[in-house]
Amino acid sequence: MPPHGEGPTGDQAVQQALETAWPADLSPVDEQQLRVLGISLLRADATGVGRARWPRLFDSAEQAIAPAFATARFRVQAVIARRDGPADQAVLHLVWAGLDRGGTYTDGRISDWYFTRTTREGGPTWIPRPRT
């Protein structure tokens, strides 16, 4: 693993470490869909940008809370999606960096988001599961 503070140059090493630790067990299409959704979801959670897209997860009270991280200093370092039990359940592991409200920039932050596959108009899709 790269040392903390390595910046974007160390991100590939972080990605490789995740992929080595958890071998792929989803189709490439499912993993790509989950990556896109999960990054968008993490960005909404951390920076507040895009929370309206996720009304089940971010209610109006959470919409009013100031985001904890600056949009301009937010970066996903690595992300993988893997099964989480049954074939219709998945977890997205994200490693990311961000500047918090206190002015501290930290990399190597970890978040997990859980998803369920469902069939909607247009075919199967993944939806985030509410936090418990």
Secondary structure, 3 states (H helix, E strand, C coil): CCCCCCHHHHHHHHHHHHHHHCCCCCCHHHHHHHHHHHHHHHHHHHHCCCHHHCCCCCCHHHHHCCCCEEEEEEEEEEEEEEECCCCCEEEEEEEEEEEECCCCEEEEEEEEEEEEEEEECCEEEEEECCCC
